């Protein structure tokens, strides 16, 4: 499925695909496989069904993915304009904006030049992104504290998938290291941020036109070279290896194979499930349905698999009947397109620069 697709096509496929996986998994996130089959039939979920009162509803997975992109785009503009930026603080401040969409504020608010984080920008101005959709406990607790975590100064020992599920835009910031930085802001266990780094590296390589297998090889190389040592990367490496092993077997793709990889509540299991689904998928539809029909964190594994399969196949690979009802679809498409556009230069086009600054704040 990898090939010569242009960046914007892959970006829209990636972010819209992740949103589709999120929306497919949302109605069954807390159901066992048996309960899913009892409710929807032997094949489980096969189409979008209503969640949170509508078709195509997005959860915190897609919301936070978009706020990751906001921080990245603001940091990129700052770097292009002034030669200085900091990805971690920029994304963290965007996450504080997301926290405010959930009706909460941080105990401590980072300041820049004496100014608090401002509630503005394209995402803040989109009412569809203000819904509270079962946000992850670790993300909420970490952001409420108002302090940034990092691999050197972890906030906690969580390896939940909440750092991984929002890391897709880090692929546009170089891959592995950016994914680590983004996830470690809230998740302090090495597996929690290294799985996100591996995911971002895989997506980064796919954006460069590499095959999924080659991209996985690159992620494994990055994990083996991790400065924290082999022991810190062990769980993530083992999970990726297990996904590959399951995908290379003779058995037909099945929910039972997914469940042997875990339930996806922790980062390495979520990555393994999404990789397995992407590796054995004949197409986008089959892959994301495989990723959501299991007894676990179905919206997160669906979102991660959707990011992968959408990046591989581009926007045209997405079923139109699943794209059309997506909540905030126009916003997702705009953000994805902007990830692949050059940053406007103030001297050349001040109006375009100011519009970019309005859409994607940096810090404030």
N, C-alpha and C positions, 0 to 999 in steps of 0.2 A: 504493500500500500504506500510505502515511501516513494518519493519520486521528485519531480521538478515543479511542484506546486509553489506558487509565490507566497511570501511571508504572510500577507494579509489573509489569504485563503486558509492557510494553516492556522493562523491565530483565531479567525472566526470559527473554524472547525473545532479548535481546542476549547475555547471558552463557551461557545454554544453547546458543544458536545458534552462538556462537563455539567452544564446547567440541565441538559436533558437527562443525564444519568442521575443527577440530584433529584429532579422532579419524578423520575420513574421510581426511585428508591424511597422517597419520602413517605408514601402511604404504608410501606411495609417495614420501616426501619426497626420497629420494636416487635415484629412478629417472628415466630419460629418458621422454618421451612414447611413443616407440617401444616401450620396455621395458614401460611400463604397459599399452599395448594388447596387446602380446604375452602378457602375463600374465593380463589381465582381459577381453580382448576388444576389438573396435573402439570401443566406447563408453567404454573405460577403467573406472575404479572407478564402480560404480553403487549400492553399498550399503556399510555398515560391514563391514570385514573385520578379522581379528585382527591386532593389532600389540602387541608387548611381552607376548605371551602371553594376550591377552584382547580381547574386543570392547569398543569404546568407550574405549580407553586414551587418557589425556590426556598431553600433553607439557608442556615448560616454558612454552609459550605460554599455556595456560590456568592453569597454576600461578601464573605471575607476574602474570597479569591479576587473579587473586583476591587476591594479596598487594598489588597496587596498590589494590584496593578496601579491604583492611584498613587500609592507611595513611590513605586518604582518610576512612574512617569514624571512625578514631581522632582525626584532626585536626579533623573536624567536631564531634565531641563535646567536644573540648578548647575549641574556639572558642565553642560554645554555652554551656558551663559557666563558662568563665573569660574569654572575650573575646579570647583569644590562641591562635594555633596557627601552625604552619608546615608547609605541605603537603609541600615537598621533603624536609626531614629526617624527617617522619613516614613517608613512603613509603620513603625510603632505609632506615630502620630495619626496616621490614617486609620489604624486599628482603634484608636481612641475616638475617632469620629464614628466608626462602626459601633463602638460601645454606646455612644450617645443615641444611635438609632434604636438601640435596645432599651432605651429609657434609663440608662445608667451613666455614672461618671466615675472617673478615677479618683482615688484618695489623694494622689499627688499628680499634678499636671505639669509635664515638662514645659519649660518656658524657653523661648528663643527671643533674644533682645527684649526681654521683659513682657512679651506678649503670649497669652495663652493660645492653645490650639483653637482655631476658629472652626465653626460649624458651617462649612460652605463647600462648594464644588459640585460637579455633575452628580456624583453618587448621593451626597447629602440632599440634593434637590430632587431626588427621585423617590417619590412616596413608596413605590414598590419595595424599596430596600430598607424600609423602616419596620417591617413586620418582625415579630419575635417568633422564631421557628425552632424551638428546642436547641438553643445555642449550647455549645460545649462548656462544661463546668470549668475545665482547666483554663480555657481561653478567657472566660469571664473573670475568674478569680485573679489570674495574672494581670489582666488589664485594669481591673478595679484597683489593684495595688499601685498602679502608675509607675512601675519600675520596669526597665527593659532587662530581659535575660539575655545571656550569651553563653556559648560553650565554656568560656572561662569563668563566668559568673552566673551559674544556673539559678533560676528562681525556685525550682522544685525538682522532683524526680519523675515527672510524668512523661510517659512515652505514648500517650493517647494519640489518635490519628488526627487531632485537631490542628497540629502544625503542618502535617502532610497535605491534608485535603485542600488547603488554601494556597499551596506553594507553586502552582502552575506558572504564574507570571514570572517567577524567578528564572525560568528558561530564557527570558529575554534580557536577563541581567548577567548572563554568563554560565548559568547552570548550577553546578554542584555547590560551590561556596555560597552563592546567593540563596539557594534553598536552605542551607544550614542556618544562615543568618536569620532568615525570615521565620523559620520554625522555632529556633532557640529563643526568640523574643518571649515566648510563653511556655515552651516545653523544654524542661531541663535534662531529661534523660538522653544519653547519646543516641539511642535508637530513635527517639522521637524526632531529633533533628537530622540524623544521618539518613533516615529513610526519605525525608523530604529533600535532602541534598541529592540522593540517588534519583528520585523522581524528576527533579528539576534538570539534572544532567541528561537523563533519558529524553525528556522533552526537548532540551536544547539541541541534542544531536539529531532528533527527528526534524527539527526546524532547519537544520543544515542539510537535510536530504538523506540522512543515513537510515538504514533499515532498523527495525525494532531490535533485532538480535544484536546488531553492531552497537546500537545505543546502550543496550544493557551491558555489553562488554565494557564500554567506556565508563559506565556507572560503577561497575565492579572494580575497575582499575582505580577510580577515584576513592572508593571505600578502602581498598588495600593500601592506598597511599595516605590515608587520613592521619593527620598529625597526632591524634590522640591514641593511635595504636590499634592493632588488630583486635584486641579484646573489645574495645568500644564499638567496632564495626561488625562484630561477629554475628549478632542477631539479624542485622539487615542483610548481610551477605548470605546467611543461611536461608532467609525467607525468599530472596531472589532466586537462589539455587533451587529451592523447593518448587517455586512456581514454574521454573524452566523444566524441571524433572517431570512435573505433572503434565505439562503441555506436550512433552515429547513422547508420552506413552501412547499406547494403541487405543486406549479407551476413548469413546466419544465424549465430547465436552458435556459435563453434567454438574448439577448443583451439588451432588455428593462429593465431587472432586474439589469444588470450591470450599466446602465445609471442612475438608481435611486440611486446608491451608489456614483455617482459623475463622474468626467471625468479623474481623476488621475493626474491632474497637481500639486496638493498639496499632501503632504505625506500621510495624513490619508486616503484620497480617493484612492490613488494608492494601499495602503496596503489593504483596504477593497475590492477593485475589485479583486486583486490577490487572497486574501483569499477565496472570494466567488467562484471564478473559480476553485480553488484547492479543495474546499469542495464539490462542486457538480459534479466534473469531473468524468467520468467513466474511463478515461485514460488520458495520457499526451496530446495526440493530441487534444481531445475535450476540455481540460482545457485551453491550451494556445490559441486555436482559440477563445474560449469565451472571454479570457482576452484581445485580440487585436481588436475585432470587436465592437467598440464603438466610440463615438464622443469625443475622448480625447487623452491622452498621451499613445498611443497604444504600442509604443516600450517599454516604462518603465513598464507599467502594464503587458505586455507580458513577459518581462525579469524577473520580480519579481515572477509571476506565474510559469514561467519555472524553476526558481531556486527551488521553493517549490516542484513542481511536479517531477522534476528531482531528487531531494534529496530523495523524498519518494519512487520512483520507481527504482532508479539507472540507470546506463547507458543503460541497456537493454530496458528500457521503452521508449527510444527516437526513433522515426522513423528514420531508417537508411537513407532514402532518404532526410531527413532534416539535418542530421549530416554531410553527405559527402560534400555538397557544402559550408559549413560554412567557412567564412573568418577566418584565423588564428586558424583553428581547432586544429592543432598539438600543438600550443602554449597553448591554453586553456587546452588541455588534460594534457600537461606537468605540468602546474601550479596546476591543480586539484590534480594530482597524488602527487606532492611534498607537498601539504597541509597535506597529511596523512602519510608522511614518517618521521621517526626520523631524527633529524638534525645530519649530520655527525660530529664526534668529531675530532678535529685537531690532537690530539695525536694518535688516532687510525687510521685515514685515512686522512692525510693532503691533498691529491689530491682531494678527494671527498669534503672536507671542502672548499677548494679553488674554486672548481667548483660551489658550492652552493653560495659562496660569490660573484662569478662572475655573476651568474644568478639573485641574489636578493640582491642588495646593501642595506646596513644599513646607512641611512643618506647620505653618500657620495658614 
